[in-house]
Amino acid sequence: MGNSKTGEHSAASATNLTEHFDVLIVGAGISGIGGAYHLQDQCPDKSFAVLEAQDSFGGTWRTHKYPGIRSDSDLYTFGYRFKPWTSAPIATAAEITKYMGEVIEENELASHIRYGHAISSASWSTEEKMWLLSVTVSDSNEQLNFSCNFLWMCQGYYRHSEGYTPSWPGVQDFQGDIIHPQTWPENFDYSGKKVVVIGSGATAATLIPAMAEKCSHITMLQRSPTYFATGRNAIEVADMLRELEIPEEWVHEIVRKKILLEQEKIAQMSREHPELVKAELFKGIKQFLPDDYDIDQHFTPSYRPWHQRIAFVPDGDLFKRIADGTASVVTDEIQTFQSNGILLKSGDVLEADVIITATGFNLNVLGDIDFDIDSEPLNFSESITYRGAMFTGIPNMAWVFGYFRASWTLRADLIGDFVCRLLNHMEETGSSVAVPRLREEDKSMKLLPWVDPEDFNPGYLQRSVHLLPQQGDTDPWRHAQDYWTEKDLLPIADLDDGALSFR
Ligand SMILES: Cc1cc2nc3c(=O)[nH]c(=O)nc-3n(C[C@H](O)[C@H](O)[C@H](O)COP(=O)(O)OP(=O)(O)OC[C@H]3O[C@@H](n4cnc5c(N)ncnc54)[C@H](O)[C@@H]3O)c2cc1C
């Protein structure tokens, strides 16, 4: 692999020049910016660019603009391992993008990022041992060609242009506004309005306390309850270490270790003693709610804790709004929308001026990019993952799919190290292609879905898991989704065990 060059690429459309990089990173969200940092740090000789469809960095934290938008995991672990987080653990989107902006500035990454560059297709040429990308520039609609030796997919997991809204009967009859939080209208005025939020996940739990004060009333309409954890938006040990003037790098490392140890214990407790974990979660909620509040009906899910991400409600803000009557929870099902609101299956009517559909995402597979390998369209679901990062039959490509239950970025950092180690290994061994291939002994292994639906089953995955690659039941073909295993395994993964084939 050499330095960046501009030249004519034989597979490119006749007129357009192709700009070449050793590595192209897709997406300037938390994963892509992290990838750029690791690449620059660990593979300083590689030329690279980050291609981002939107007009700035941030990904998730730029797309979502609904009231109150904040993280539901702590920023000590959602932040990168290499840049200390110095504020309260639960952060707003603005704070997260500011942090990412600092990473870009401190590491002089800006010149590597091309905004408004949406990739529409990616073709692998076995002959040329490289990827060729077609890119549309949003300002000018110009079509550009890029090529690279290695493609680092940091496009996240859901479609940014549009969220998921189920189809309900009677929607056309409703006279008010229907809004999906992913496409929140700028300056939307909801003062004095009756608002119904459909959904009970982290988004609903964030929106409701943020909007409650201005609305005449806000209702969370849920088909089934979700677990919530609550506590102060502060970490005592971090505050204490700061008082002792301990350097921020140390504070970051110590607090990360503490949080990760606690999370490991909770995960283990959830598996072994789910009733105890449930009791602890309820204790947290009950302190904010009136004694006669029906916790069983509204806050007791049928699944065991940790089956889906447990949303954190800082300082109990959602429950405080329920207690003071500005917000309420209705657990029921939608029969139909009607002109003044929603008719429920119980026969009750929820009147509304505004209905917010906090109903989730549309999974997007590989950034909605048309992939082909030597002109054969790629069927991603036919491949098997290598360590949840690469895929059989797909050369020189890695995808960062973070953790669901622990912070996403913990995995983005681990995969960052892995990709850089792989690139350096290829350099050292003079290989230009690395592709996962099942060895003889792997061919009889049991194949499983990308994620085990028994273990983790949010709606967007249930709807679309058939579009994602499969995993095997043994390493290195498993997609473990377990930070505590991967943190030890990934850094020492044997690149020469035959599962990766090099040329
Ligand atoms: C509201 C919300 C809150 C969340 N809170 C948390 C949390 O607290 N903790 C946690 O761990 N996780 C959380 N998540 C999950 C979250 O999405 C990830 O943690 C993380 O932000 C994903 O980062 P990413 O960079 O991988 O992907 P994204 O943030 O999705 O960014 C991907 C980028 O790739 C770009 N892109 C995609 N396709 C193309 C293409 N074809 N061409 C060019 N560019 C492209 C997109 O425009 C986007 O900017 C949350 C998700 C949402 C939606």
The ligand as an SDF file (V2000), in Angstrom:
LIG
                    3D

 53 58  0  0  0  0  0  0  0  0999 V2000
  -30.8010    8.4060   20.3610 C   0  0  0  0  0  0  0  0  0  0  0  0
  -29.7290    7.3850   20.5530 C   0  0  0  0  0  0  0  0  0  0  0  0
  -29.0610    7.3080   21.7650 C   0  0  0  0  0  0  0  0  0  0  0  0
  -28.0530    6.3600   21.9320 C   0  0  0  0  0  0  0  0  0  0  0  0
  -27.4150    6.3090   23.1400 N   0  0  0  0  0  0  0  0  0  0  0  0
  -26.4190    5.4240   23.3040 C   0  0  0  0  0  0  0  0  0  0  0  0
  -25.7080    5.3640   24.5360 C   0  0  0  0  0  0  0  0  0  0  0  0
  -25.9690    6.0970   25.4600 O   0  0  0  0  0  0  0  0  0  0  0  0
  -24.7300    4.4440   24.6520 N   0  0  0  0  0  0  0  0  0  0  0  0
  -24.4030    3.5850   23.6480 C   0  0  0  0  0  0  0  0  0  0  0  0
  -23.4920    2.7820   23.8090 O   0  0  0  0  0  0  0  0  0  0  0  0
  -25.0500    3.6340   22.4660 N   0  0  0  0  0  0  0  0  0  0  0  0
  -26.0420    4.5130   22.2740 C   0  0  0  0  0  0  0  0  0  0  0  0
  -26.7050    4.5440   21.0790 N   0  0  0  0  0  0  0  0  0  0  0  0
  -26.2740    3.7010   19.9880 C   0  0  0  0  0  0  0  0  0  0  0  0
  -25.4060    4.6220   19.0940 C   0  0  0  0  0  0  0  0  0  0  0  0
  -25.9310    4.7400   17.8400 O   0  0  0  0  0  0  0  0  0  0  0  0
  -23.9990    4.1860   19.1040 C   0  0  0  0  0  0  0  0  0  0  0  0
  -23.5470    4.0750   20.3920 O   0  0  0  0  0  0  0  0  0  0  0  0
  -23.0100    5.1020   18.3850 C   0  0  0  0  0  0  0  0  0  0  0  0
  -23.2690    6.4760   18.4940 O   0  0  0  0  0  0  0  0  0  0  0  0
  -22.9220    4.6770   16.9880 C   0  0  0  0  0  0  0  0  0  0  0  0
  -21.8190    5.3230   16.4490 O   0  0  0  0  0  0  0  0  0  0  0  0
  -21.3160    4.9960   15.0010 P   0  0  0  0  0  0  0  0  0  0  0  0
  -20.2710    5.9790   14.6930 O   0  0  0  0  0  0  0  0  0  0  0  0
  -20.9470    3.5520   14.9140 O   0  0  0  0  0  0  0  0  0  0  0  0
  -22.6100    5.1550   14.0770 O   0  0  0  0  0  0  0  0  0  0  0  0
  -23.5200    6.4280   13.8180 P   0  0  0  0  0  0  0  0  0  0  0  0
  -23.5570    7.3230   14.9820 O   0  0  0  0  0  0  0  0  0  0  0  0
  -24.8040    5.8630   13.3230 O   0  0  0  0  0  0  0  0  0  0  0  0
  -22.7640    7.1970   12.6620 O   0  0  0  0  0  0  0  0  0  0  0  0
  -22.6190    6.6310   11.3910 C   0  0  0  0  0  0  0  0  0  0  0  0
  -22.2630    7.7210   10.4080 C   0  0  0  0  0  0  0  0  0  0  0  0
  -22.0500    7.0960    9.1490 O   0  0  0  0  0  0  0  0  0  0  0  0
  -22.6380    7.8930    8.1550 C   0  0  0  0  0  0  0  0  0  0  0  0
  -22.9810    7.0450    7.0110 N   0  0  0  0  0  0  0  0  0  0  0  0
  -23.8330    5.9840    6.9940 C   0  0  0  0  0  0  0  0  0  0  0  0
  -23.9290    5.4800    5.7500 N   0  0  0  0  0  0  0  0  0  0  0  0
  -23.1190    6.2340    4.9630 C   0  0  0  0  0  0  0  0  0  0  0  0
  -22.8130    6.2130    3.5760 C   0  0  0  0  0  0  0  0  0  0  0  0
  -23.3650    5.3120    2.7420 N   0  0  0  0  0  0  0  0  0  0  0  0
  -21.9510    7.1470    3.0820 N   0  0  0  0  0  0  0  0  0  0  0  0
  -21.3740    8.0580    3.9100 C   0  0  0  0  0  0  0  0  0  0  0  0
  -21.6530    8.1280    5.2340 N   0  0  0  0  0  0  0  0  0  0  0  0
  -22.5130    7.2270    5.7560 C   0  0  0  0  0  0  0  0  0  0  0  0
  -23.8590    8.4840    8.8200 C   0  0  0  0  0  0  0  0  0  0  0  0
  -24.2710    9.6730    8.1740 O   0  0  0  0  0  0  0  0  0  0  0  0
  -23.3650    8.7350   10.2280 C   0  0  0  0  0  0  0  0  0  0  0  0
  -22.8670   10.0170   10.4160 O   0  0  0  0  0  0  0  0  0  0  0  0
  -27.7200    5.4780   20.8870 C   0  0  0  0  0  0  0  0  0  0  0  0
  -28.4170    5.5410   19.6800 C   0  0  0  0  0  0  0  0  0  0  0  0
  -29.4040    6.4880   19.5150 C   0  0  0  0  0  0  0  0  0  0  0  0
  -30.1090    6.5450   18.1980 C   0  0  0  0  0  0  0  0  0  0  0  0
  1  2  1  0
  2  3  1  0
  2 52  2  0
  3  4  2  0
  4  5  1  0
  4 50  1  0
  5  6  2  0
  6  7  1  0
  6 13  1  0
  7  8  2  0
  7  9  1  0
  9 10  1  0
 10 11  2  0
 10 12  1  0
 12 13  2  0
 13 14  1  0
 14 15  1  0
 14 50  1  0
 15 16  1  0
 16 17  1  0
 16 18  1  0
 18 19  1  0
 18 20  1  0
 20 21  1  0
 20 22  1  0
 22 23  1  0
 23 24  1  0
 24 25  2  0
 24 26  1  0
 24 27  1  0
 27 28  1  0
 28 29  2  0
 28 30  1  0
 28 31  1  0
 31 32  1  0
 32 33  1  0
 33 34  1  0
 33 48  1  0
 34 35  1  0
 35 36  1  0
 35 46  1  0
 36 37  1  0
 36 45  1  0
 37 38  2  0
 38 39  1  0
 39 40  1  0
 39 45  2  0
 40 41  1  0
 40 42  2  0
 42 43  1  0
 43 44  2  0
 44 45  1  0
 46 47  1  0
 46 48  1  0
 48 49  1  0
 50 51  2  0
 51 52  1  0
 52 53  1  0
M  END
$$$$
